[in-house]
């Protein structure tokens, strides 16, 4: 769902705002970039993906906290 909304934003960016997005900031496992590339919102621009390491780090820390909470030491 989120990916569909972002793809739609790229497809409508020229008509709604008069802009073309050249870059997308996303986490490493995001499928949004592929959806945008497949939809080809702009013929002359290949949208570049920038990996957000802060997002990756936050997810990693959250997973570690979950493991710690669910691990029972005897």
BASERO-784940 format. One record per atom (N, C-alpha, C, CB): residue number from 1; residue in three letters; atom name; x, y, z. Coordinates in Angstrom, 2 decimals. Glycine has a CB too. Layout:
BEGIN
R   seq   type   atom         x         y         z
R   NUM    ALA     CA         X         Y         Z
...
END
This chain:
BEGIN
R   seq   type   atom         x         y         z
R     1    UNK      N      0.83     -1.19      0.00
R     1    UNK     CA      0.00      0.00      0.00
R     1    UNK      C      0.87      1.25      0.00
R     1    UNK     CB     -0.94      0.00      1.21
R     2    UNK      N      1.83      1.32      0.92
R     2    UNK     CA      2.71      2.49      0.96
R     2    UNK      C      3.46      2.65     -0.35
R     2    UNK     CB      3.70      2.37      2.13
R     3    UNK      N      3.92      1.54     -0.91
R     3    UNK     CA      4.64      1.59     -2.18
R     3    UNK      C      3.76      2.13     -3.30
R     3    UNK     CB      5.17      0.20     -2.55
R     4    UNK      N      2.50      1.75     -3.31
R     4    UNK     CA      1.57      2.25     -4.34
R     4    UNK      C      1.36      3.75     -4.23
R     4    UNK     CB      0.23      1.53     -4.23
R     5    UNK      N      1.29      4.25     -3.01
R     5    UNK     CA      1.10      5.69     -2.79
R     5    UNK      C      2.31      6.47     -3.28
R     5    UNK     CB      0.84      5.98     -1.29
R     6    UNK      N      3.50      5.98     -2.96
R     6    UNK     CA      4.73      6.66     -3.39
R     6    UNK      C      4.86      6.61     -4.91
R     6    UNK     CB      5.97      6.02     -2.73
R     7    UNK      N      4.55      5.46     -5.51
R     7    UNK     CA      4.59      5.35     -6.97
R     7    UNK      C      3.63      6.35     -7.61
R     7    UNK     CB      4.24      3.91     -7.42
R     8    UNK      N      2.45      6.47     -7.07
R     8    UNK     CA      1.45      7.41     -7.59
R     8    UNK      C      1.96      8.86     -7.48
R     8    UNK     CB      0.12      7.26     -6.85
R     9    UNK      N      2.63      9.17     -6.38
R     9    UNK     CA      3.20     10.51     -6.20
R     9    UNK      C      4.22     10.82     -7.29
R     9    UNK     CB      3.86     10.64     -4.80
R    10    UNK      N      5.08      9.86     -7.61
R    10    UNK     CA      6.05     10.05     -8.69
R    10    UNK      C      5.33     10.25    -10.02
R    10    UNK     CB      7.02      8.85     -8.77
R    11    UNK      N      4.31      9.45    -10.28
R    11    UNK     CA      3.59      9.54    -11.56
R    11    UNK      C      2.84     10.86    -11.72
R    11    UNK     CB      2.62      8.38    -11.68
R    12    UNK      N      2.38     11.44    -10.62
R    12    UNK     CA      1.60     12.68    -10.69
R    12    UNK      C      2.40     13.93    -10.35
R    12    UNK     CB      0.43     12.58     -9.75
R    13    UNK      N      3.69     13.80    -10.13
R    13    UNK     CA      4.48     14.94     -9.64
R    13    UNK      C      4.54     16.09    -10.64
R    13    UNK     CB      5.88     14.48     -9.32
R    14    UNK      N      4.57     15.80    -11.92
R    14    UNK     CA      4.65     16.87    -12.92
R    14    UNK      C      3.32     17.61    -13.01
R    14    UNK     CB      5.03     16.30    -14.31
R    15    UNK      N      2.23     16.87    -13.12
R    15    UNK     CA      0.93     17.53    -13.28
R    15    UNK      C      0.49     18.26    -12.01
R    15    UNK     CB     -0.12     16.50    -13.66
R    16    UNK      N      0.85     17.73    -10.84
R    16    UNK     CA      0.41     18.35     -9.59
R    16    UNK      C      1.33     19.47     -9.11
R    16    UNK     CB      0.29     17.30     -8.52
R    17    UNK      N      2.64     19.26     -9.27
R    17    UNK     CA      3.60     20.20     -8.68
R    17    UNK      C      4.60     20.79     -9.66
R    17    UNK     CB      4.34     19.51     -7.58
R    18    UNK      N      4.63     20.26    -10.88
R    18    UNK     CA      5.60     20.74    -11.87
R    18    UNK      C      7.03     20.34    -11.57
R    18    UNK     CB      5.51     22.23    -11.96
R    19    UNK      N      7.21     19.23    -10.86
R    19    UNK     CA      8.56     18.77    -10.51
R    19    UNK      C      8.75     17.31    -10.92
R    19    UNK     CB      8.82     18.93     -9.00
R    20    UNK      N     10.03     16.95    -11.09
R    20    UNK     CA     10.41     15.56    -11.34
R    20    UNK      C     11.38     15.16    -10.24
R    20    UNK     CB     11.05     15.37    -12.77
R    21    UNK      N     11.09     14.05     -9.60
R    21    UNK     CA     11.96     13.56     -8.54
R    21    UNK      C     13.05     12.70     -9.17
R    21    UNK     CB     11.15     12.75     -7.47
R    22    UNK      N     14.31     13.03     -8.91
R    22    UNK     CA     15.42     12.27     -9.47
R    22    UNK      C     15.96     11.24     -8.49
R    22    UNK     CB     16.53     13.22     -9.88
R    23    UNK      N     15.66     11.41     -7.21
R    23    UNK     CA     16.20     10.51     -6.19
R    23    UNK      C     15.09     10.07     -5.23
R    23    UNK     CB     17.33     11.20     -5.41
R    24    UNK      N     15.28      8.88     -4.69
R    24    UNK     CA     14.36      8.31     -3.71
R    24    UNK      C     15.18      7.84     -2.52
R    24    UNK     CB     13.51      7.14     -4.32
R    25    UNK      N     14.84      8.27     -1.33
R    25    UNK     CA     15.51      7.80     -0.11
R    25    UNK      C     14.66      6.68      0.47
R    25    UNK     CB     15.71      8.97      0.93
R    26    UNK      N     15.28      5.50      0.64
R    26    UNK     CA     14.53      4.34      1.12
R    26    UNK      C     15.47      3.41      1.87
R    26    UNK     CB     13.85      3.59     -0.06
R    27    UNK      N     14.89      2.48      2.62
R    27    UNK     CA     15.73      1.50      3.29
R    27    UNK      C     16.19      0.45      2.28
R    27    UNK     CB     14.98      0.83      4.47
R    28    UNK      N     17.15     -0.35      2.68
R    28    UNK     CA     17.81     -1.27      1.75
R    28    UNK      C     16.88     -2.31      1.15
R    28    UNK     CB     18.94     -1.96      2.45
R    29    UNK      N     15.90     -2.78      1.90
R    29    UNK     CA     15.03     -3.84      1.39
R    29    UNK      C     13.72     -3.33      0.80
R    29    UNK     CB     14.73     -4.81      2.50
R    30    UNK      N     13.66     -2.06      0.52
R    30    UNK     CA     12.43     -1.45      0.00
R    30    UNK      C     12.16     -1.90     -1.43
R    30    UNK     CB     12.53      0.09      0.05
R    31    UNK      N     10.91     -2.24     -1.72
R    31    UNK     CA     10.52     -2.61     -3.09
R    31    UNK      C      9.94     -1.42     -3.85
R    31    UNK     CB      9.50     -3.75     -3.05
R    32    UNK      N      9.91     -0.27     -3.21
R    32    UNK     CA      9.34      0.93     -3.82
R    32    UNK      C     10.14      1.33     -5.05
R    32    UNK     CB      9.30      2.10     -2.82
R    33    UNK      N     11.46      1.27     -4.96
R    33    UNK     CA     12.31      1.69     -6.06
R    33    UNK      C     12.01      0.89     -7.33
R    33    UNK     CB     13.79      1.54     -5.69
R    34    UNK      N     11.89     -0.41     -7.20
R    34    UNK     CA     11.58     -1.25     -8.36
R    34    UNK      C     10.23     -0.87     -8.96
R    34    UNK     CB     11.58     -2.74     -7.97
R    35    UNK      N      9.24     -0.61     -8.11
R    35    UNK     CA      7.91     -0.22     -8.61
R    35    UNK      C      7.99      1.09     -9.38
R    35    UNK     CB      6.92     -0.09     -7.45
R    36    UNK      N      8.77      2.04     -8.88
R    36    UNK     CA      8.91      3.32     -9.57
R    36    UNK      C      9.62      3.13    -10.90
R    36    UNK     CB      9.68      4.33     -8.69
R    37    UNK      N     10.69      2.35    -10.91
R    37    UNK     CA     11.40      2.11    -12.17
R    37    UNK      C     10.50      1.42    -13.18
R    37    UNK     CB     12.66      1.27    -11.92
R    38    UNK      N      9.72      0.45    -12.74
R    38    UNK     CA      8.82     -0.27    -13.64
R    38    UNK      C      7.73      0.63    -14.21
R    38    UNK     CB      8.18     -1.45    -12.92
R    39    UNK      N      7.29      1.62    -13.43
R    39    UNK     CA      6.22      2.51    -13.90
R    39    UNK      C      6.73      3.61    -14.83
R    39    UNK     CB      5.51      3.14    -12.71
R    40    UNK      N      8.05      3.82    -14.86
R    40    UNK     CA      8.68      4.83    -15.72
R    40    UNK      C      7.94      6.17    -15.69
R    40    UNK     CB      8.76      4.31    -17.16
R    41    UNK      N      7.96      6.86    -14.55
R    41    UNK     CA      7.22      8.12    -14.46
R    41    UNK      C      7.79      9.22    -15.35
R    41    UNK     CB      7.22      8.60    -13.03
R    42    UNK      N      9.10      9.16    -15.63
R    42    UNK     CA      9.74     10.17    -16.49
R    42    UNK      C     10.60      9.44    -17.51
R    42    UNK     CB     10.60     11.18    -15.64
R    43    UNK      N     10.38      9.74    -18.77
R    43    UNK     CA     11.13      9.04    -19.82
R    43    UNK      C     12.63      9.33    -19.77
R    43    UNK     CB     10.60      9.43    -21.18
R    44    UNK      N     12.99     10.57    -19.47
R    44    UNK     CA     14.39     10.98    -19.57
R    44    UNK      C     15.17     10.87    -18.26
R    44    UNK     CB     14.46     12.38    -20.06
R    45    UNK      N     14.52     10.50    -17.17
R    45    UNK     CA     15.19     10.42    -15.87
R    45    UNK      C     15.06      9.02    -15.30
R    45    UNK     CB     14.60     11.46    -14.88
R    46    UNK      N     16.19      8.46    -14.89
R    46    UNK     CA     16.22      7.19    -14.18
R    46    UNK      C     16.29      7.53    -12.69
R    46    UNK     CB     17.46      6.28    -14.64
R    47    UNK      N     15.26      7.25    -11.94
R    47    UNK     CA     15.20      7.60    -10.52
R    47    UNK      C     16.24      6.79     -9.76
R    47    UNK     CB     13.77      7.35     -9.94
R    48    UNK      N     17.09      7.49     -9.02
R    48    UNK     CA     18.17      6.87     -8.26
R    48    UNK      C     17.71      6.60     -6.82
R    48    UNK     CB     19.42      7.77     -8.26
R    49    UNK      N     18.09      5.45     -6.30
R    49    UNK     CA     17.76      5.09     -4.92
R    49    UNK      C     18.93      5.41     -4.01
R    49    UNK     CB     17.37      3.59     -4.82
R    50    UNK      N     18.66      6.12     -2.94
R    50    UNK     CA     19.66      6.41     -1.91
R    50    UNK      C     19.25      5.61     -0.67
R    50    UNK     CB     19.76      7.96     -1.60
R    51    UNK      N     20.15      4.75     -0.21
R    51    UNK     CA     19.85      3.90      0.95
R    51    UNK      C     20.00      4.73      2.22
R    51    UNK     CB     20.78      2.65      0.98
R    52    UNK      N     18.96      4.71      3.03
R    52    UNK     CA     18.95      5.44      4.30
R    52    UNK      C     19.53      4.54      5.38
R    52    UNK     CB     17.49      5.90      4.68
R    53    UNK      N     20.77      4.80      5.77
R    53    UNK     CA     21.43      3.97      6.77
R    53    UNK      C     20.85      4.19      8.17
R    53    UNK     CB     22.92      4.25      6.79
R    54    UNK      N     20.32      5.37      8.43
R    54    UNK     CA     19.69      5.61      9.73
R    54    UNK      C     18.47      4.72      9.91
R    54    UNK     CB     19.29      7.09      9.87
R    55    UNK      N     17.69      4.56      8.86
R    55    UNK     CA     16.51      3.69      8.90
R    55    UNK      C     16.95      2.25      9.14
R    55    UNK     CB     15.69      3.81      7.60
R    56    UNK      N     17.98      1.84      8.44
R    56    UNK     CA     18.51      0.49      8.58
R    56    UNK      C     18.99      0.26     10.01
R    56    UNK     CB     19.65      0.25      7.59
R    57    UNK      N     19.72      1.23     10.57
R    57    UNK     CA     20.23      1.13     11.93
R    57    UNK      C     19.09      1.06     12.95
R    57    UNK     CB     21.14      2.32     12.25
R    58    UNK      N     18.07      1.89     12.76
R    58    UNK     CA     16.93      1.90     13.69
R    58    UNK      C     16.21      0.55     13.67
R    58    UNK     CB     15.94      3.04     13.33
R    59    UNK      N     16.00      0.00     12.47
R    59    UNK     CA     15.35     -1.31     12.38
R    59    UNK      C     16.18     -2.39     13.05
R    59    UNK     CB     15.09     -1.68     10.91
R    60    UNK      N     17.49     -2.33     12.86
R    60    UNK     CA     18.39     -3.29     13.48
R    60    UNK      C     18.28     -3.22     15.00
R    60    UNK     CB     19.85     -3.05     13.03
R    61    UNK      N     18.32     -2.00     15.55
R    61    UNK     CA     18.21     -1.82     17.00
R    61    UNK      C     16.87     -2.32     17.53
R    61    UNK     CB     18.40     -0.34     17.37
R    62    UNK      N     15.80     -2.05     16.79
R    62    UNK     CA     14.48     -2.53     17.22
R    62    UNK      C     14.43     -4.05     17.25
R    62    UNK     CB     13.39     -1.99     16.28
R    63    UNK      N     15.04     -4.70     16.27
R    63    UNK     CA     15.06     -6.17     16.25
R    63    UNK      C     15.86     -6.71     17.43
R    63    UNK     CB     15.66     -6.69     14.92
R    64    UNK      N     16.99     -6.06     17.75
R    64    UNK     CA     17.78     -6.50     18.90
R    64    UNK      C     16.99     -6.36     20.20
R    64    UNK     CB     19.07     -5.69     18.99
R    65    UNK      N     16.27     -5.26     20.34
R    65    UNK     CA     15.44     -5.07     21.54
R    65    UNK      C     14.37     -6.14     21.64
R    65    UNK     CB     14.79     -3.67     21.52
R    66    UNK      N     13.75     -6.49     20.51
R    66    UNK     CA     12.73     -7.55     20.51
R    66    UNK      C     13.33     -8.88     20.95
R    66    UNK     CB     12.11     -7.69     19.11
R    67    UNK      N     14.52     -9.19     20.45
R    67    UNK     CA     15.18    -10.44     20.82
R    67    UNK      C     15.48    -10.44     22.32
R    67    UNK     CB     16.49    -10.64     20.01
R    68    UNK      N     15.97     -9.32     22.83
R    68    UNK     CA     16.30     -9.23     24.26
R    68    UNK      C     15.05     -9.39     25.12
R    68    UNK     CB     16.98     -7.89     24.56
R    69    UNK      N     13.95     -8.81     24.71
R    69    UNK     CA     12.70     -8.91     25.47
R    69    UNK      C     12.14    -10.33     25.47
R    69    UNK     CB     11.66     -7.95     24.91
R    70    UNK      N     12.33    -11.03     24.36
R    70    UNK     CA     11.74    -12.36     24.22
R    70    UNK      C     12.69    -13.49     24.61
R    70    UNK     CB     11.30    -12.56     22.80
R    71    UNK      N     13.88    -13.17     25.07
R    71    UNK     CA     14.84    -14.18     25.49
R    71    UNK      C     14.78    -14.32     27.01
R    71    UNK     CB     16.29    -13.81     25.02
R    72    UNK      N     14.57    -15.53     27.44
R    72    UNK     CA     14.48    -15.79     28.88
R    72    UNK      C     15.74    -16.52     29.33
R    72    UNK     CB     13.20    -16.64     29.21
R    73    UNK      N     16.47    -15.90     30.21
R    73    UNK     CA     17.69    -16.50     30.75
R    73    UNK      C     17.35    -17.24     32.04
R    73    UNK     CB     18.79    -15.43     31.01
R    74    UNK      N     17.96    -18.39     32.21
R    74    UNK     CA     17.71    -19.17     33.43
R    74    UNK      C     18.94    -19.26     34.28
R    74    UNK     CB     17.23    -20.57     33.10
END
